[in-house]
Amino acid sequence: MSGDLDPADVERRLAALAASYVPESVEEGHARLRRDAMAPDAFATSVARNLEELRALDDLTRYLHQNARWPKTS
């Protein structure tokens, strides 16, 4: 992971996160979770997806904090 991210890289990461976002109601979410739980590799797939999302958010957070312009306090 690099602390010096290119804005284009950040944009691609955010696009990947947006692509994985699925708006759903609570009932739809429960039904999806039940379906996914039946798949033999559901846990591993879920963990891998969540880890990828967390890494992307971590990279974005590091980039934003590195380049933040904090207000001066007197």
MMTF fields as JSON, N, C-alpha, C and O atoms, coordinates in Angstrom:
{
  "mmtfVersion": "1.0.0",
  "mmtfProducer": "UNKNOWN",
  "numBonds": 295,
  "numAtoms": 296,
  "numGroups": 74,
  "numChains": 1,
  "numModels": 1,
  "chainsPerModel": [1],
  "groupsPerChain": [74],
  "chainIdList": ["A"],
  "bondAtomList": [4, 2, 8, 6, 12, 10, 16, 14, 20, 18, 24, 22, 28, 26, 32, 30, 36, 34, 40, 38, 44, 42, 48, 46, 52, 50, 56, 54, 60, 58, 64, 62, 68, 66, 72, 70, 76, 74, 80, 78, 84, 82, 88, 86, 92, 90, 96, 94, 100, 98, 104, 102, 108, 106, 112, 110, 116, 114, 120, 118, 124, 122, 128, 126, 132, 130, 136, 134, 140, 138, 144, 142, 148, 146, 152, 150, 156, 154, 160, 158, 164, 162, 168, 166, 172, 170, 176, 174, 180, 178, 184, 182, 188, 186, 192, 190, 196, 194, 200, 198, 204, 202, 208, 206, 212, 210, 216, 214, 220, 218, 224, 222, 228, 226, 232, 230, 236, 234, 240, 238, 244, 242, 248, 246, 252, 250, 256, 254, 260, 258, 264, 262, 268, 266, 272, 270, 276, 274, 280, 278, 284, 282, 288, 286, 292, 290],
  "bondOrderList": [1, 1, 1, 1, 1, 1, 1, 1, 1, 1, 1, 1, 1, 1, 1, 1, 1, 1, 1, 1, 1, 1, 1, 1, 1, 1, 1, 1, 1, 1, 1, 1, 1, 1, 1, 1, 1, 1, 1, 1, 1, 1, 1, 1, 1, 1, 1, 1, 1, 1, 1, 1, 1, 1, 1, 1, 1, 1, 1, 1, 1, 1, 1, 1, 1, 1, 1, 1, 1, 1, 1, 1, 1],
  "groupList": [{"groupName": "MET", "atomNameList": ["N", "CA", "C", "O"], "elementList": ["N", "C", "C", "O"], "formalChargeList": [0, 0, 0, 0], "bondAtomList": [1, 0, 2, 1, 3, 2], "bondOrderList": [1, 1, 2], "singleLetterCode": "M", "chemCompType": "L-PEPTIDE LINKING"}, {"groupName": "SER", "atomNameList": ["N", "CA", "C", "O"], "elementList": ["N", "C", "C", "O"], "formalChargeList": [0, 0, 0, 0], "bondAtomList": [1, 0, 2, 1, 3, 2], "bondOrderList": [1, 1, 2], "singleLetterCode": "S", "chemCompType": "L-PEPTIDE LINKING"}, {"groupName": "GLY", "atomNameList": ["N", "CA", "C", "O"], "elementList": ["N", "C", "C", "O"], "formalChargeList": [0, 0, 0, 0], "bondAtomList": [1, 0, 2, 1, 3, 2], "bondOrderList": [1, 1, 2], "singleLetterCode": "G", "chemCompType": "PEPTIDE LINKING"}, {"groupName": "ASP", "atomNameList": ["N", "CA", "C", "O"], "elementList": ["N", "C", "C", "O"], "formalChargeList": [0, 0, 0, 0], "bondAtomList": [1, 0, 2, 1, 3, 2], "bondOrderList": [1, 1, 2], "singleLetterCode": "D", "chemCompType": "L-PEPTIDE LINKING"}, {"groupName": "LEU", "atomNameList": ["N", "CA", "C", "O"], "elementList": ["N", "C", "C", "O"], "formalChargeList": [0, 0, 0, 0], "bondAtomList": [1, 0, 2, 1, 3, 2], "bondOrderList": [1, 1, 2], "singleLetterCode": "L", "chemCompType": "L-PEPTIDE LINKING"}, {"groupName": "PRO", "atomNameList": ["N", "CA", "C", "O"], "elementList": ["N", "C", "C", "O"], "formalChargeList": [0, 0, 0, 0], "bondAtomList": [1, 0, 2, 1, 3, 2], "bondOrderList": [1, 1, 2], "singleLetterCode": "P", "chemCompType": "L-PEPTIDE LINKING"}, {"groupName": "ALA", "atomNameList": ["N", "CA", "C", "O"], "elementList": ["N", "C", "C", "O"], "formalChargeList": [0, 0, 0, 0], "bondAtomList": [1, 0, 2, 1, 3, 2], "bondOrderList": [1, 1, 2], "singleLetterCode": "A", "chemCompType": "L-PEPTIDE LINKING"}, {"groupName": "VAL", "atomNameList": ["N", "CA", "C", "O"], "elementList": ["N", "C", "C", "O"], "formalChargeList": [0, 0, 0, 0], "bondAtomList": [1, 0, 2, 1, 3, 2], "bondOrderList": [1, 1, 2], "singleLetterCode": "V", "chemCompType": "L-PEPTIDE LINKING"}, {"groupName": "GLU", "atomNameList": ["N", "CA", "C", "O"], "elementList": ["N", "C", "C", "O"], "formalChargeList": [0, 0, 0, 0], "bondAtomList": [1, 0, 2, 1, 3, 2], "bondOrderList": [1, 1, 2], "singleLetterCode": "E", "chemCompType": "L-PEPTIDE LINKING"}, {"groupName": "ARG", "atomNameList": ["N", "CA", "C", "O"], "elementList": ["N", "C", "C", "O"], "formalChargeList": [0, 0, 0, 0], "bondAtomList": [1, 0, 2, 1, 3, 2], "bondOrderList": [1, 1, 2], "singleLetterCode": "R", "chemCompType": "L-PEPTIDE LINKING"}, {"groupName": "TYR", "atomNameList": ["N", "CA", "C", "O"], "elementList": ["N", "C", "C", "O"], "formalChargeList": [0, 0, 0, 0], "bondAtomList": [1, 0, 2, 1, 3, 2], "bondOrderList": [1, 1, 2], "singleLetterCode": "Y", "chemCompType": "L-PEPTIDE LINKING"}, {"groupName": "HIS", "atomNameList": ["N", "CA", "C", "O"], "elementList": ["N", "C", "C", "O"], "formalChargeList": [0, 0, 0, 0], "bondAtomList": [1, 0, 2, 1, 3, 2], "bondOrderList": [1, 1, 2], "singleLetterCode": "H", "chemCompType": "L-PEPTIDE LINKING"}, {"groupName": "PHE", "atomNameList": ["N", "CA", "C", "O"], "elementList": ["N", "C", "C", "O"], "formalChargeList": [0, 0, 0, 0], "bondAtomList": [1, 0, 2, 1, 3, 2], "bondOrderList": [1, 1, 2], "singleLetterCode": "F", "chemCompType": "L-PEPTIDE LINKING"}, {"groupName": "THR", "atomNameList": ["N", "CA", "C", "O"], "elementList": ["N", "C", "C", "O"], "formalChargeList": [0, 0, 0, 0], "bondAtomList": [1, 0, 2, 1, 3, 2], "bondOrderList": [1, 1, 2], "singleLetterCode": "T", "chemCompType": "L-PEPTIDE LINKING"}, {"groupName": "ASN", "atomNameList": ["N", "CA", "C", "O"], "elementList": ["N", "C", "C", "O"], "formalChargeList": [0, 0, 0, 0], "bondAtomList": [1, 0, 2, 1, 3, 2], "bondOrderList": [1, 1, 2], "singleLetterCode": "N", "chemCompType": "L-PEPTIDE LINKING"}, {"groupName": "GLN", "atomNameList": ["N", "CA", "C", "O"], "elementList": ["N", "C", "C", "O"], "formalChargeList": [0, 0, 0, 0], "bondAtomList": [1, 0, 2, 1, 3, 2], "bondOrderList": [1, 1, 2], "singleLetterCode": "Q", "chemCompType": "L-PEPTIDE LINKING"}, {"groupName": "TRP", "atomNameList": ["N", "CA", "C", "O"], "elementList": ["N", "C", "C", "O"], "formalChargeList": [0, 0, 0, 0], "bondAtomList": [1, 0, 2, 1, 3, 2], "bondOrderList": [1, 1, 2], "singleLetterCode": "W", "chemCompType": "L-PEPTIDE LINKING"}, {"groupName": "LYS", "atomNameList": ["N", "CA", "C", "O"], "elementList": ["N", "C", "C", "O"], "formalChargeList": [0, 0, 0, 0], "bondAtomList": [1, 0, 2, 1, 3, 2], "bondOrderList": [1, 1, 2], "singleLetterCode": "K", "chemCompType": "L-PEPTIDE LINKING"}],
  "groupTypeList": [0, 1, 2, 3, 4, 3, 5, 6, 3, 7, 8, 9, 9, 4, 6, 6, 4, 6, 6, 1, 10, 7, 5, 8, 1, 7, 8, 8, 2, 11, 6, 9, 4, 9, 9, 3, 6, 0, 6, 5, 3, 6, 12, 6, 13, 1, 7, 6, 9, 14, 4, 8, 8, 4, 9, 6, 4, 3, 3, 4, 13, 9, 10, 4, 11, 15, 14, 6, 9, 16, 5, 17, 13, 1],
  "groupIdList": [1, 2, 3, 4, 5, 6, 7, 8, 9, 10, 11, 12, 13, 14, 15, 16, 17, 18, 19, 20, 21, 22, 23, 24, 25, 26, 27, 28, 29, 30, 31, 32, 33, 34, 35, 36, 37, 38, 39, 40, 41, 42, 43, 44, 45, 46, 47, 48, 49, 50, 51, 52, 53, 54, 55, 56, 57, 58, 59, 60, 61, 62, 63, 64, 65, 66, 67, 68, 69, 70, 71, 72, 73, 74],
  "secStructList": [7, 7, 1, 1, 7, 7, 2, 2, 2, 2, 2, 2, 2, 2, 2, 2, 2, 2, 2, 2, 7, 7, 7, 7, 7, 2, 2, 2, 2, 2, 2, 2, 2, 2, 2, 2, 2, 2, 1, 6, 6, 2, 2, 2, 2, 2, 2, 2, 2, 2, 2, 2, 2, 2, 2, 2, 2, 2, 2, 2, 2, 2, 2, 2, 2, 2, 6, 7, 7, 7, 7, 7, 7, 7],
  "xCoordList": [0.835, 0.0, 0.873, 1.877, 0.489, 1.262, 0.502, -0.715, 1.234, 0.614, 0.471, -0.222, 1.123, 1.106, 0.237, 0.738, -1.071, -2.006, -2.298, -2.432, -2.387, -2.779, -4.298, -5.012, -4.812, -6.267, -7.003, -8.133, -6.384, -7.018, -7.144, -8.134, -6.136, -6.213, -7.349, -8.089, -7.48, -8.561, -9.909, -10.831, -10.014, -11.265, -11.611, -12.772, -10.607, -10.845, -11.285, -12.181, -10.66, -11.04, -12.479, -13.252, -12.826, -14.196, -15.192, -16.289, -14.82, -15.696, -15.883, -16.979, -14.817, -14.926, -15.842, -16.641, -15.73, -16.623, -18.07, -18.982, -18.271, -19.63, -20.214, -21.413, -19.373, -19.855, -20.3, -21.173, -19.706, -20.072, -21.25, -21.777, -21.667, -22.776, -24.095, -24.353, -24.918, -26.22, -27.291, -27.407, -28.08, -29.148, -30.224, -30.677, -30.624, -31.638, -32.364, -31.834, -33.59, -34.365, -33.851, -33.045, -34.315, -33.917, -34.335, -33.57, -35.546, -36.031, -35.179, -34.831, -34.847, -33.992, -32.604, -32.017, -32.094, -30.796, -30.82, -29.897, -31.88, -32.006, -32.079, -31.45, -32.842, -32.957, -31.602, -31.231, -30.863, -29.542, -28.589, -27.839, -28.617, -27.738, -28.063, -27.162, -29.354, -29.734, -29.22, -28.693, -29.377, -28.872, -27.357, -26.824, -26.674, -25.209, -24.701, -23.657, -25.419, -24.984, -25.01, -24.302, -25.818, -25.907, -24.717, -24.437, -24.017, -22.865, -21.687, -21.416, -20.985, -19.891, -18.757, -18.131, -18.486, -17.387, -17.886, -17.176, -19.1, -19.702, -18.866, -18.656, -18.391, -17.63, -16.333, -16.012, -15.594, -14.315, -14.519, -13.743, -15.55, -15.835, -16.206, -15.746, -17.04, -17.459, -16.274, -16.136, -15.429, -14.255, -13.336, -12.853, -13.093, -12.219, -12.79, -12.054, -14.094, -14.738, -14.657, -14.332, -14.954, -14.907, -13.489, -13.286, -12.513, -11.122, -10.686, -9.984, -11.101, -10.777, -11.387, -10.735, -12.636, -13.289, -12.591, -12.387, -12.223, -11.533, -10.175, -9.787, -9.46, -8.159, -8.322, -7.537, -9.337, -9.58, -9.934, -9.453, -10.764, -11.122, -9.919, -9.758, -9.071, -7.862, -6.934, -6.404, -6.736, -5.894, -6.456, -5.709, -7.752, -8.383, -8.222, -7.902, -8.441, -8.303, -6.881, -6.673, -5.905, -4.503, -4.205, -3.541, -4.699, -4.466, -5.099, -4.466, -6.334, -7.026, -6.346, -6.22, -5.908, -5.241, -3.862, -3.424, -3.19, -1.861, -1.942, -1.05, -2.993, -3.126, -4.098, -4.466, -4.51, -5.47, -4.795, -3.611, -5.553, -5.089, -5.888, -7.018, -5.27, -5.951, -5.948, -4.964, -7.04, -7.083, -6.082, -5.864, -5.487, -4.542, -5.322, -6.351, -4.815, -5.443, -4.527, -3.304, -5.135, -4.331, -4.43, -3.819],
  "yCoordList": [-1.185, 0.0, 1.239, 1.316, 2.161, 3.379, 4.53, 4.643, 5.381, 6.553, 7.68, 8.665, 7.54, 8.568, 8.096, 7.573, 8.289, 7.799, 8.865, 10.052, 8.408, 9.257, 9.432, 8.454, 10.652, 10.843, 9.905, 9.505, 9.552, 8.614, 7.234, 6.536, 6.832, 5.551, 5.568, 4.593, 6.687, 6.822, 6.737, 6.077, 7.405, 7.38, 5.958, 5.555, 5.197, 3.807, 2.967, 2.133, 3.183, 2.428, 2.741, 1.841, 4.02, 4.396, 3.813, 3.409, 3.769, 3.167, 1.679, 1.148, 1.003, -0.423, -0.617, -1.554, 0.263, 0.173, 0.43, -0.269, 1.429, 1.736, 0.581, 0.313, -0.105, -1.233, -2.395, -3.168, -2.525, -3.645, -3.307, -4.186, -2.037, -1.615, -2.066, -1.841, -2.701, -3.17, -2.619, -3.078, -1.635, -1.137, -2.208, -2.775, -2.477, -3.506, -3.233, -2.591, -3.735, -3.617, -4.65, -5.513, -4.558, -5.526, -6.93, -7.882, -7.057, -8.372, -8.929, -10.11, -8.075, -8.511, -8.913, -9.884, -8.163, -8.494, -9.832, -10.634, -10.076, -11.371, -12.516, -13.557, -12.321, -13.367, -13.613, -14.761, -12.541, -12.69, -13.419, -14.295, -13.06, -13.727, -15.214, -16.044, -15.546, -16.966, -17.704, -18.812, -17.08, -17.695, -17.86, -18.918, -16.799, -16.835, -17.854, -18.471, -18.036, -18.983, -20.413, -21.277, -20.665, -22.012, -22.344, -23.519, -21.333, -21.566, -22.065, -21.519, -23.098, -23.673, -22.699, -22.776, -21.789, -20.852, -19.463, -18.473, -19.386, -18.097, -17.316, -16.115, -17.98, -17.279, -16.716, -15.547, -17.539, -17.095, -15.955, -15.0, -16.055, -15.009, -13.709, -12.634, -13.814, -12.639, -11.977, -10.754, -12.778, -12.233, -11.538, -10.438, -12.159, -11.565, -10.244, -9.27, -10.204, -8.976, -7.879, -6.733, -8.236, -7.246, -6.739, -5.55, -7.628, -7.226, -6.273, -5.295, -6.559, -5.674, -4.289, -3.276, -4.244, -2.965, -2.214, -1.004, -2.92, -2.273, -1.727, -0.637, -2.467, -1.989, -0.733, 0.208, -0.718, 0.458, 1.662, 2.767, 1.459, 2.555, 3.015, 4.211, 2.08, 2.427, 3.271, 4.283, 2.859, 3.632, 5.036, 6.014, 5.133, 6.431, 7.3, 8.483, 6.727, 7.472, 7.979, 9.134, 7.121, 7.541, 8.693, 9.662, 8.577, 9.623, 10.94, 11.994, 10.88, 12.099, 12.745, 13.969, 11.943, 12.497, 13.048, 14.042, 12.412, 12.868, 14.237, 15.069, 14.455, 15.685, 16.688, 17.672, 16.44, 17.335, 18.652, 18.694, 19.692, 21.005, 21.331, 21.815, 21.052, 21.238, 22.722, 23.418, 23.212, 24.626, 24.884, 24.04, 26.064, 26.44, 26.807, 27.479, 26.355, 26.695, 27.655, 27.51, 28.632, 29.629, 29.435, 30.183],
  "zCoordList": [0.0, 0.0, 0.0, 0.708, -0.773, -0.889, -0.251, -0.395, 0.456, 1.049, 0.041, 0.299, -1.106, -2.135, -3.293, -4.288, -3.15, -4.159, -5.208, -4.91, -6.405, -7.514, -7.458, -7.235, -7.654, -7.641, -8.595, -8.315, -9.707, -10.645, -10.009, -10.231, -9.213, -8.501, -7.488, -7.352, -6.781, -5.8, -6.505, -6.026, -7.637, -8.4, -8.842, -8.78, -9.289, -9.691, -8.496, -8.62, -7.344, -6.143, -5.739, -5.41, -5.769, -5.423, -6.418, -6.034, -7.681, -8.695, -8.415, -8.592, -7.979, -7.645, -6.443, -6.414, -5.452, -4.291, -4.708, -4.268, -5.551, -6.007, -6.805, -6.726, -7.572, -8.378, -7.509, -7.903, -6.33, -5.461, -4.548, -3.866, -4.53, -3.678, -4.293, -5.475, -3.479, -3.945, -3.004, -1.867, -3.467, -2.608, -2.471, -3.466, -1.247, -1.02, 0.284, 1.19, 0.358, 1.588, 2.585, 2.236, 3.808, 4.834, 4.413, 4.568, 3.882, 3.45, 2.31, 2.307, 1.347, 0.238, 0.74, 0.262, 1.697, 2.281, 2.988, 2.843, 3.758, 4.442, 3.435, 3.625, 2.372, 1.347, 0.676, 0.432, 0.38, -0.239, 0.702, 0.273, 1.976, 2.939, 3.055, 3.179, 3.015, 3.066, 1.832, 1.938, 0.654, -0.581, -0.531, -0.865, -0.108, -0.059, 0.95, 0.734, 2.038, 3.07, 2.55, 3.068, 1.534, 0.98, 0.081, -0.159, -0.415, -1.291, -0.455, 0.614, -0.929, -0.146, 0.141, 1.198, -0.78, -0.562, -0.16, -0.342, 0.382, 0.704, 1.711, 1.54, 2.752, 3.784, 3.209, 3.424, 2.486, 1.921, 0.926, 0.902, 0.119, -0.86, -0.162, -0.546, 0.862, 1.616, 2.306, 2.275, 2.922, 3.609, 2.608, 2.874, 1.475, 0.455, -0.045, -0.207, -0.288, -0.769, 0.292, -0.016, 1.541, 2.614, 2.841, 3.085, 2.762, 2.939, 1.828, 2.083, 0.608, -0.516, -0.306, -0.562, 0.157, 0.413, 1.542, 1.446, 2.611, 3.729, 3.309, 3.729, 2.494, 2.016, 1.165, 1.284, 0.311, -0.524, 0.343, 0.094, 1.352, 2.25, 3.064, 3.305, 3.49, 4.232, 3.366, 3.824, 2.117, 1.201, 0.998, 1.001, 0.826, 0.63, 1.873, 1.762, 3.052, 4.301, 4.482, 4.851, 4.223, 4.339, 3.38, 3.747, 2.159, 1.171, 1.623, 1.551, 2.083, 2.499, 3.699, 3.752, 4.658, 5.839, 5.495, 6.074, 4.569, 4.169, 3.492, 3.651, 2.753, 1.979, 2.591, 1.949, 3.824, 4.474, 4.837, 5.172, 4.763, 5.217, 6.471, 6.41, 7.595, 8.873, 9.239, 8.988, 9.829, 10.227, 11.355, 12.223, 11.316, 12.367, 13.623, 13.562, 14.749, 16.028, 16.766, 16.749, 17.409, 18.128, 19.61, 20.373]
}
